[in-house]
Amino acid sequence: MANKMKCLTRRLTLAGVAAATLWLSGCAVVAEMPVARLQLDSAGETRVGEAVTPRLLQLLGGPYHDRQLASDLKRLAARNGSGLVEVVVADRSEQALYALPGNRLILTRGLLAGVRNGEELNALLVRGRNSYTGGMTRTMAGAVRELESKKSDPLDPDAAEIRLAAGFAERPCDGYCLTGLLAGLAGRADLPKSVARLAELRPGYDTLARAQEIEAAGDSSRAIALLLQAAGETPDEPRLLGSLGLAYLRAGQLQPARLHLQKSVKLQPNYYRTQMGLGFLYLQTTRLDEARRALEASAALLPVTENLFLLGETHEKSGNPGRAKEYYRRVVQHDSTGKLGREARARLARLGER
């Protein structure tokens, strides 16, 4: 990422593996003052919105897996004349919405779990869309110009649409912004069942948050016990299953890690972190074709140096040194002084590249 990016990373370390450390979290943009409104015509806003939405969803936790919820929100948006082209739900517990160019709106699962009635939901869809004003930081405006003038490389972690998505990730409508959107509502209409059920899931996600704090403090056994409790009380939630699988993976317990990661990916195949975790696990158990498929899926959703490095290792172990070097070069390019970058450079040297 550019110089104005901060990487907030968390380690996943397994004993006796070739890639000793896998970093599993994303990057955040250092706050910048907005510049004047960027002048885009409707076609330009549509292109930017189409490019940014899938990348931003990855940064926010992937798309929530409930198809009925997606259908209900689309129907309500159309019925209420919100003007939205697309409304999607991010699998994230924080309460926020993200209004994007091209009449696109991302709501978080946590925000919908706190909606009390149909009027509040309608306000989020109608008024939330209007919270996009076109103001962007200089970094974001530069990314828009690059997006308009240059063909994007889908495996570039520093691609314009990814930098732009990271910028929007730091500019949610939350707190006072949400309070303003919901002010003065009477609150009589019922919520769709798909929205109302999200409130029932909050205890499980509260337990997830506690488990993550406990694991970060070094008590993986207690964290896994809490995650098992949460997954049992709130079944078939891919975020909980994926978190449990990754916790088992960090603890070196590969069999339960595989079972939970596979189920998480089956429910939510379009999230880069769980695909990357599953690919990492397959790589350690020499299931190389499955590792490659999972890691390619991860990199297609959001290329980061971690899944690119693991793809390089997968090709190297599969006897494809030419392909391995392609991925290692990308890692060196984007992480030249970091741990993965140094390891990739060493592997390139071992494969005969100076």
C-alpha positions in Angstrom: 0.0 0.0 0.0 1.0 3.6 -0.3 3.0 5.5 2.3 -0.1 6.8 4.0 -1.4 3.4 4.8 -1.1 1.7 8.2 -1.2 -2.1 8.4 -2.9 -3.4 11.5 -1.9 -7.0 11.5 -2.5 -10.1 13.6 -0.2 -13.1 13.5 -1.2 -16.7 12.9 1.8 -18.9 13.7 2.0 -22.6 13.3 4.9 -24.8 14.3 6.9 -26.6 11.6 5.4 -24.9 8.6 7.4 -23.4 5.7 5.6 -20.0 5.8 6.0 -19.5 9.5 3.7 -16.5 9.8 0.4 -15.6 8.1 -1.0 -12.1 8.5 -4.8 -12.2 8.4 -6.1 -8.7 8.7 -6.2 -5.7 6.4 -5.0 -2.1 6.2 -6.5 1.2 7.2 -5.9 4.6 5.8 -4.5 7.3 7.9 -7.2 10.0 8.2 -6.9 12.8 5.7 -8.9 16.0 5.3 -11.5 15.8 2.4 -10.9 17.8 -0.7 -13.5 19.5 -2.8 -16.3 17.3 -4.3 -14.9 15.2 -7.1 -16.8 15.9 -10.3 -17.9 12.7 -12.0 -20.7 12.2 -14.4 -23.2 9.4 -13.8 -21.3 6.9 -15.9 -18.1 7.7 -14.0 -19.8 7.3 -10.6 -21.3 4.0 -11.8 -17.8 2.7 -12.8 -16.3 3.8 -9.5 -19.1 2.2 -7.5 -18.9 -1.1 -9.4 -15.2 -1.3 -8.8 -15.2 -0.3 -5.2 -18.1 -2.2 -3.7 -16.8 -5.8 -3.9 -13.4 -4.7 -2.6 -14.9 -2.7 0.3 -17.1 -5.7 1.2 -13.9 -7.7 1.7 -12.4 -5.1 4.0 -15.6 -5.1 6.0 -15.9 -8.8 6.6 -17.3 -10.2 3.3 -20.9 -10.2 2.2 -23.4 -11.5 4.7 -24.6 -14.9 3.6 -28.5 -14.7 4.1 -30.0 -14.6 0.6 -33.5 -13.8 2.0 -32.1 -10.8 3.8 -30.6 -9.6 0.5 -33.8 -10.1 -1.4 -35.9 -8.3 1.3 -33.6 -5.3 1.3 -33.6 -5.1 -2.5 -37.4 -5.2 -2.5 -37.8 -2.6 0.1 -35.3 -0.3 -1.6 -37.2 -0.5 -4.8 -40.6 -0.1 -3.2 -39.6 3.0 -1.2 -38.0 4.8 -4.2 -34.6 5.0 -2.5 -32.8 5.3 -5.9 -30.4 2.6 -4.9 -28.9 0.4 -7.6 -27.5 -2.0 -5.1 -27.8 -2.5 -1.4 -25.7 -5.2 0.3 -24.9 -6.3 3.9 -21.4 -6.6 5.2 -20.7 -9.4 7.8 -19.5 -6.9 10.4 -20.7 -6.3 14.0 -20.0 -2.6 14.1 -23.0 -0.3 13.4 -22.3 1.6 10.2 -23.3 2.2 6.6 -21.2 3.1 3.6 -22.8 5.2 0.8 -20.8 4.8 -2.4 -20.8 6.4 -5.8 -23.3 5.1 -8.4 -26.2 4.8 -5.8 -24.7 1.9 -3.9 -25.1 1.3 -0.2 -23.4 -1.2 2.2 -25.1 -1.8 5.6 -23.4 -3.8 8.3 -25.0 -6.8 10.0 -24.5 -5.0 13.3 -26.4 -2.0 12.1 -29.4 -4.0 10.9 -29.4 -6.0 14.2 -30.1 -2.7 16.0 -32.9 -1.5 13.8 -36.1 -1.3 15.8 -38.9 -0.9 13.2 -39.7 -0.6 9.6 -39.5 3.2 9.6 -35.9 3.1 10.7 -35.0 0.5 8.1 -36.6 2.6 5.4 -34.8 5.7 6.6 -31.5 3.9 6.4 -32.2 2.9 2.8 -33.5 6.3 1.6 -31.6 8.8 3.7 -28.5 6.6 3.9 -28.0 6.8 0.2 -27.9 10.6 0.4 -25.1 10.5 2.9 -22.6 10.2 0.0 -21.6 13.7 -0.9 -18.7 13.1 -3.3 -16.1 14.5 -1.0 -12.9 12.5 -1.0 -9.4 12.8 0.3 -6.5 13.5 -2.0 -5.4 9.9 -1.9 -8.9 8.8 -2.8 -9.3 11.3 -5.6 -5.9 10.2 -7.1 -7.2 6.6 -7.0 -10.3 7.6 -8.9 -8.3 9.3 -11.6 -6.0 6.2 -11.9 -9.1 3.9 -12.0 -10.5 6.0 -14.9 -7.2 6.0 -16.9 -5.5 2.7 -16.3 -6.5 -0.9 -16.6 -6.5 -2.6 -13.2 -4.4 -5.6 -12.3 -6.7 -7.9 -10.4 -3.7 -9.3 -8.4 -2.3 -6.0 -7.4 -2.7 -5.3 -3.6 -2.1 -1.6 -4.4 -4.7 -1.4 -7.2 -6.6 1.8 -7.4 -10.0 0.3 -6.5 -8.4 -1.3 -3.3 -6.9 2.0 -2.2 -10.2 3.7 -2.9 -12.1 1.0 -0.9 -9.7 1.4 2.0 -10.5 5.1 1.9 -14.2 4.6 2.0 -13.7 2.0 4.8 -12.4 4.9 7.0 -15.4 7.1 6.2 -18.5 5.3 7.5 -21.8 6.9 8.5 -21.9 5.9 12.1 -22.5 7.5 15.5 -24.0 11.0 15.1 -24.5 10.4 11.4 -26.8 7.4 12.1 -28.6 9.3 14.8 -29.4 12.1 12.3 -30.7 9.6 9.8 -33.0 8.0 12.3 -34.2 11.2 14.0 -38.0 12.0 14.2 -39.4 8.6 13.2 -42.7 7.3 14.7 -41.8 3.6 14.5 -45.0 1.6 13.7 -44.1 -0.7 10.7 -42.9 -4.2 11.3 -39.5 -5.4 10.2 -39.0 -8.3 7.7 -38.3 -11.5 9.5 -34.9 -11.7 7.9 -33.9 -8.4 9.5 -35.6 -9.0 12.9 -33.7 -12.3 13.3 -30.3 -10.5 13.3 -31.0 -9.2 16.8 -31.1 -12.8 18.0 -27.6 -13.4 16.8 -26.0 -10.6 18.9 -25.2 -12.7 22.0 -23.1 -15.1 19.8 -21.2 -12.2 18.3 -20.7 -10.7 21.7 -19.1 -14.0 22.8 -16.9 -13.9 19.7 -15.6 -10.5 20.6 -14.7 -11.8 24.2 -13.1 -14.9 22.7 -10.9 -12.8 20.4 -9.7 -10.6 23.3 -8.9 -13.7 25.4 -7.0 -15.4 22.5 -5.1 -12.1 22.0 -4.1 -12.3 25.7 -2.6 -15.8 25.1 -5.3 -18.1 26.3 -6.2 -20.1 23.2 -7.9 -23.0 25.0 -10.4 -20.7 26.8 -10.9 -18.7 23.6 -11.8 -21.9 21.6 -14.2 -23.0 24.4 -16.0 -19.7 24.1 -16.1 -19.9 20.3 -17.5 -23.4 20.5 -20.2 -22.1 22.8 -21.0 -19.2 20.5 -21.1 -21.5 17.4 -23.4 -23.9 19.3 -25.8 -21.2 20.4 -25.7 -19.4 17.0 -25.4 -22.2 14.4 -24.6 -21.8 10.7 -23.0 -18.3 11.1 -19.9 -18.4 8.8 -18.1 -15.6 10.8 -18.4 -17.6 14.0 -17.4 -20.9 12.3 -14.5 -19.2 10.4 -13.2 -17.6 13.6 -13.4 -21.0 15.4 -11.5 -22.7 12.5 -8.8 -20.0 12.5 -8.4 -20.3 16.2 -7.9 -24.1 15.9 -5.5 -23.4 13.1 -3.4 -21.0 15.2 -3.4 -23.6 18.0 -2.1 -26.3 15.5 -5.2 -28.4 15.7 -5.6 -29.1 12.0 -8.5 -31.6 11.9 -11.1 -29.4 13.8 -9.7 -26.4 11.9 -10.4 -28.0 8.6 -14.0 -29.0 9.5 -15.0 -25.5 10.7 -13.2 -23.7 7.9 -14.8 -25.9 5.3 -18.3 -25.3 6.7 -17.6 -21.5 6.9 -16.5 -21.4 3.3 -19.5 -23.5 2.1 -21.8 -20.9 3.8 -19.9 -17.9 2.7 -17.5 -18.7 -0.2 -16.9 -15.1 -1.1 -14.7 -13.9 1.8 -11.0 -13.8 1.3 -9.8 -14.5 4.8 -11.5 -17.8 5.3 -10.6 -18.9 1.8 -7.0 -18.0 2.7 -7.1 -19.8 6.0 -8.5 -22.9 4.3 -5.8 -22.7 1.6 -3.1 -22.3 4.2 -4.4 -25.5 6.0 -4.5 -27.5 2.7 -1.0 -26.4 2.0 0.3 -27.7 5.3 -1.4 -31.1 4.7 0.0 -31.2 1.1 -3.4 -31.1 -0.5 -1.9 -28.9 -3.1 -4.6 -28.7 -5.7 -7.2 -27.8 -3.1 -4.8 -25.3 -1.6 -4.3 -23.6 -5.0 -8.0 -23.4 -5.6 -8.8 -21.9 -2.2 -5.9 -19.4 -2.4 -6.8 -18.4 -6.0 -10.3 -17.7 -4.8 -8.9 -15.6 -1.9 -6.7 -13.6 -4.1 -9.5 -13.0 -6.6 -11.6 -11.5 -3.8 -8.8 -9.4 -2.3 -5.1 -9.8 -3.2 -2.9 -9.3 -0.2 0.8 -10.2 0.2 -0.2 -13.2 2.4 -2.4 -15.1 -0.1 0.1 -14.2 -2.9 3.0 -15.6 -0.9 1.1 -18.8 -0.2 0.2 -19.2 -3.8 3.9 -18.9 -4.6 4.7 -21.6 -2.0 1.9 -23.8 -3.4 3.3 -23.6 -7.0 6.8 -24.2 -5.7 5.7 -27.3 -3.9 3.8 -28.4 -6.9 6.9 -28.3 -9.1 6.0 -25.1 -11.0 8.9 -22.8 -10.2 8.0 -20.3 -13.0 4.6 -19.6 -11.5 6.0 -19.6 -8.0 8.5 -16.9 -9.0 5.7 -14.7 -10.4 3.9 -14.6 -7.1 7.1 -14.2 -5.0 8.0 -11.2 -7.2 4.6 -9.6 -6.4 5.3 -10.1 -2.7 8.7 -8.5 -2.9 7.3 -5.6 -4.9 4.6 -4.8 -2.2 6.4 -5.8 0.9 10.1 -5.3 0.1 11.2 -4.7 3.7 8.7 -6.8 5.6 9.0 -10.4 6.8 7.1 -11.9 3.9 9.0 -9.7 1.4 12.4 -10.8 2.7 11.3 -14.5 2.7 10.0 -14.2 -0.8 13.3 -12.6 -1.9 15.2 -15.6 -0.3 13.0 -18.0 -2.2 13.5 -16.3 -5.5 17.3 -16.6 -4.9 16.8 -20.3 -4.1 14.9 -20.7 -7.3 17.8 -19.2 -9.3 16.6 -15.6 -9.6 19.1 -12.8 -8.7 
